[in-house]
Amino acid sequence: MELPRYSMGIGDRFGREGEAQLAAFVEAKALGVDVTPVWNKSNREHLLVGTAPAAVRQEADAAVRALSWAGPYFVDADHIGLKSVDGFLEVSDYFTLDVADFTGNSADAISIDAFVSRFGRYAGRLEVPGIERPLEVTTDRIRAIAGKYLLAAQEAGKIYRHVEAKKGRGRFVTEVSIDETDQPQTPDELLFILAAIAQEGIPAQTIAPKFTGRFNKGVDYVGEVKQFEREFDEDVCVIAFAVREFGLPGELKLSVHSGSDKFSIYPGIRACLSSRGNNRIAPGVAEGAENEGKS
């Protein structure tokens, strides 16, 4: 199961907007732009309003029937972990593995040593096509990144394998979310996070890092737009490099957990997609964040 080049997450807290949301995708298609809808709702949202995961599947299927939507669409188990995933297994075909709570907690020393030994070959002045300055990577830096993110990748692996055992390999889309952290990931951090994801055998089709700025609901992006654009562009370049180096899926995309419309950052995203159009990746996923302040 493959996520098409462009997709957008659509959250609907009270389950009343499915047809209206899908109508926007129908209009976009009529204008020549194919965007795949991804209905999403997290476990905490369900608990907040007293709904169940099956309600999202019912809403999505009903909207698709009503508007005769012939394109692909997905229902996302948004921001799930091992404790919350089981309730989504039957009705979801897209799983956002949220492991942000595990960042900053160290994996065991043996795992970190093995990671540094395996990926130590990237130490030095690492040239990533598209990024102006080489990444200055040392084995100490790789060890520090592993200390911060390796445990999170291992947890993502556990969640992924749990879902795969229930649904079967290739029968769902996997996203890894590390956006609910204190600081944006730097290019070298994202690179070795992707290395860790590959090491776990996760066929991730999207990765959701944290970006500079605030992504509150109902208002535009709050932050330095140029800084966001720089981070987005560098992340795109890192993903393309990681796909080649680590054997990750060629369709791996960059996901922006926007919360709602963020009109000020769209031109920069479009410019990046146009300038990096020769890459096999398609960093066009925009997942709707389900809580204020999340990016």
C-alpha positions, 0 to 999 in steps of 0.5 A: 500500500503506497501513499500517493505523492501529495496527501493532506490530513483532515481532522474532524473532531466531531465527525460532521465535516467529512463531505465538506472536507472531501469536496475540497479535494474534488475541487482540487482534482478538477483544477488538476491537482491530485491530493489524497485525503487522510482522515485522522483522529488520535486516541486522546481526541477520541477520549476527549469527545467520547468517540471511537476509531470506527467512527472515523472510518464510517465518516470517511467511507460515507463521504467517499460514497456520497461524492463518488470519490474514485481516488485513494483515501486513508484513515489514520490512527493518529499519534498512537503508541503500543498502549493505544494502537489496538483499538485502531487496528481493524479500521485504520490503514495508516498509522502515525507512530508517535515516539516523541515521549521516548526522545531524550531517553537513552537506549542501552549502551550496547545498542548505542555502541553498535549504532555508532559502529555501524554508522561511524563511516559517515563521520567527517565532512558529509556532503548532502546534495542540496545542502550548501555546507557539508555536515560536520559529523564526528563519532561523538556526535553520532553517539550523542544523536543515538543517545537522544533518538535511538530509543525512540526509533526502537519503540517505533520498531516495536509499534510497527511490528505489532501492527504488521503482525495484526494487519500484514506487511504492505497493508498499511502506511507507516508514518513516524512522528517526532514532532512533539519535541522541545527543539527542531531536529538538525539535518544531521539529527534527522539523518541518523534518526532515519538511519535508526528507522531503517535499522529497525526495518520500518518501511516508513513512507512519511517522517514528521520532524519538528520545525521552528515556530508554532503551529496552533489551530485556527491561526496562521504559522507563528514564526520566522517563515524563512527559517521554516523554509530553510529547515523544510528544504534541508529536510527534503535533501536529507530524506533524499540522501537517506533513501539512497544510503539506507534503503528506505522506501523511495516514496518517503515523504516529509510530513508537516503537522500543521494543525490547520491552514498555514498560508504563509508557509505554503509558497515556500513548500511549493518552491521547494517541491518545484526545485527538488522535483527531480528527487524520487521523494515527494515531501508533500504530506500535510497531516492535521495536528490534533492539539494546539501548539503541536508542530 
